[in-house]
Amino acid sequence: MTVELMVNGHATRFEGESDTPLLWAIREQLGLTGTKFGCGIAACGACTVHIDGQPARSCSVPIGEVAGKAVTTIEGLKSPEGALHPVQQAWIDAQVPQCGYCQSGQIMAAVALIAKAGKPTAAQVDEAMTNICRCGTYPRIRAAILAATGQAAEASPQPATGAA
Amino acid sequence: MGVKRRSFLIGAAAIAGAGVFGVSYADRSARRAAMGATVKPGEGGFAAWLKIAPDDTVTVYSPTIDFGQGSHTALAQMAADELDADWSKVRVEQAPALPGFANSALVEGFGDEMGHGMGKHLPQAVLSMLARSAPIMITGGSSAVRYTGQIAMRRTGAAARLALIEEAAHRLGVPAAELTTANSVVSHARSGRSLRYGELAVAAAQRTMAGNPALKVPKDCKLIGQSPARLDIPAKVDGSAQYGIDVIVPDMRVATLVMAPVRGGKLESVDDKPALAVPGVERVIRLDDAVVVVAKGYWPARKGVLALAPKFSDGGHGALDSAAVHAAQDKLRAGDKADNSGGSGDVDAAFADKPHTVVEADYRVPFLHHAMMEPFAMTAHYNAGKLELWVGLQDPLSVRKMAAKAAGLSEEDVTVHTTIMGGGFGRRFPEKCEIIGQAVAVAKQCPWPVKLIWSREEEFTHGSYRPQSSAHLKATLGKDKRLTAWRNDYVQSDDAEQETHFSYQIPATSRRHFKYQSNQNDGPWRSVNSTQQGFYNESFIDEMAHAAGEDPYQFRRKHLAPGSRHLAVLDEAAKRAGWGSPLPQGTGRGIALVESFNTIVAEVIEASVDPDGKPRVHKVTAVVDCGTTVNPRNAEAQVMGGIVMALSVALDEEITLDKGAVVQANFGDYPILKLADAPPVIDVHFIESGAPMGGIGEPGVPPAPPALTNALFAATGKRIRQLPIKDQFKPA
């Protein structure tokens, strides 16, 4: 079957089986590999994208269900001029990523949260940010979200060191 | 080029290597081949590890891979600091998988340690893999910065700087002693003349490099000890970073597979028609213990696999389950015939000598999965007797060697492109990675390049797990409430003696290893044996403090050497955590101290138990003495991340066996700690003791589980002796 949708602002046509997860259409047909495969069962969030502005785990969304919708991936977050999204910049400022594999999904989840909540409370962050990070970057994810929403002066400054 | 250059790094490594492993590692022609692959006309290459371009760009080639630990940036800092390079023009790239990039510094570093009798701090699993896989480019043992950085990167940077000065002195006709360097420029203050590194590099690279250049003392370092932003992070926030699973090559196919559920089982039969009926499926390939479906994309390949009903044997392990593993371990230990032992003094005599107090306890920990976020993926293309591979594993040269053997080719006919990795934590040692043989076998049967991706289900059920392990601890107190003897009898696959460190001063200690091997593929897991040994020792010393009626922090203090780094770390952690200050009702504080990879870490955790039995961590304080930190902000991230991972392990993680097969098949069955349960406060503090540099990727892990269970004991009076905690606090 043929599915037409918008991806990062571009009209896109997908040819293939309608049960193909959006994740694999994005990665293998469009070559947008920033959206990651983590588990295939919507448990880890590495594949998080936005569908009509809402966060979605694309490994578990059949392409047939997104016909006519607008999908944004990590590659679509930058401005048309190529400037980083403020959340991406906050991720750099807070030095969040380690292996980085989950971070596309984390950033997409955070952008959706901030779009909805403005200045999210700690409880809202806890509730919305359910993506798995095996490197354990959660403290800096929290710091980056607060910094991106003007709720922290400085994200994760250099740790204190001292002589023995 | 390079004819006059002394390959000083190789020479040093060959000496250390010959003593340790009986092999030499590389020769001058290998170095030349390495630089031939990286240094372009107009650039100057130095000992293969770095090159300087005409525009002053410095490119550092890292032999160690990146799986998130940030050592690429740290290595570049170390080379650039000694070089006096302009940091804004420093890049770091993964060194190609060529013998000239074999990581001689690693061998030298481990060799030095062994030569100084410090080999017992080394992970046996890592060492044995080193010995098998030379020449090596391995990343492991928290070794990148302390060995590769300290030895190869700093020396190369310093020697290259001296060569640049010599060349500048020659051109300016002034004594080298009158020249200074900064920001990639050599300057002659008296005449006001200067030359950029980019102008000097090609000729400087022809000069003989100093064999043993002086390195900077800490006060002169401009980059070492600072926290420039990691060079890899920009590509990790905009989706452009390319992991192994992201590789796309022309005309590529995608494959996935199903393996024998019971490790050791073999494929008996499979009807491939249901898979071939799936649109997009092109091949079904039978391997010895797996069936691979090759298709136009991952989804049809996965559907093809799910359509199959292969029959596998169980390799004779069909009766094994987790309870049987425990029973077998208990039986082994009861037999009292240890396979390995360590310690000092006469424990048996001390036990027999009417001790004032005797305490014994049994501890258990389960198999653990690495659960790296990127499932295994490897692309292989076999064409006309040549094999090309794209993959991210911990030792690119071993990948090349293993793939060549699997393909029946010489190593020169195999090219390995090393990608960054979505985590590893010990899972990506090539020797533990069946995907190499699988991808090669598939490539040899296909006319296209094929990217083989393991589903998360296969990745979970075919791990190289932290071994399931158990221990019986016994210790005695004298009348003065001091420990007189300590025995740790543990059962697991590997001997932990070579690697785990016991910090306390006790007249008689005994550690006995009873070897038990299940059918599972055991492997190194972040901090290796220190995970379980740290839990055993730091839980049990808490029990002994309780038996002595003493504060667990003070009790530890009394058994540490006065003036030692261990004592300083413990004291600093207690001080920063406010040890002894009042806590809310129901909240307890626990402390633990573990040295691993030559880094000493103490952690204090504040925790309580919710009414529904769920443990809650309120605060973690960590104090770390790794000698010197190269990039403190990244070191902090490594320690914080290690703590989060370790708490996840302590709370909920467990791989179990049923009928010989792993039960947990995805994140739904193996809960990993999420942001909401991450401690709201993790305070990490470094003590810059100036001691020889220790590792930083792993040592944050071991103290966290015992610090947590000790805190929960303080809060509730209930001692946890089996991990994970899971529902052990659930109200009956």
Interface residues (C-beta under 8 A of the other chain):
Chain A: G16 E17 D19 T20 P21 W24 R27 E28 Q29 G31 L32 T33 G34 T35 K36 F37 G38 C39 G40 I41 A43 C44 A46 T73 I74 E75 L77 K78 L84 Q88 W91 I92 Q95 V96 P97 Q98 C99 G100 Y101 C102 Q103 S104 I107 A122 V125 D126 E127 M129 T130 N131 I132 C133 R134 C135 G136 T137 Y138 P139 R140 I141 R142 S156 Q158 P159 A160 T161 G162 A163 A164
Chain B: D66 F67 G68 Q69 G70 S227 A229 R230 D232 I233 P234 A235 K236 V237 D238 G239 S240 A241 Q242 Y243 I245 D246 I248 V254 P279 G280 G297 Y298 W299 P300 R302 H370 A371 M372 M373 E374 P375 I420 M421 G422 G423 G424 F425 I453 S455 R456 E457 R565 A568 D625 T629 P632 R633 N634 A635 E636 A637 Q638 M640 G641 G642 I643 V644 M645 S648 N666 F667 G668 I672 L673 K674 L675 A676 A678 P679 P680 I682 V684 H685 F686 I687 E688 S689 G690
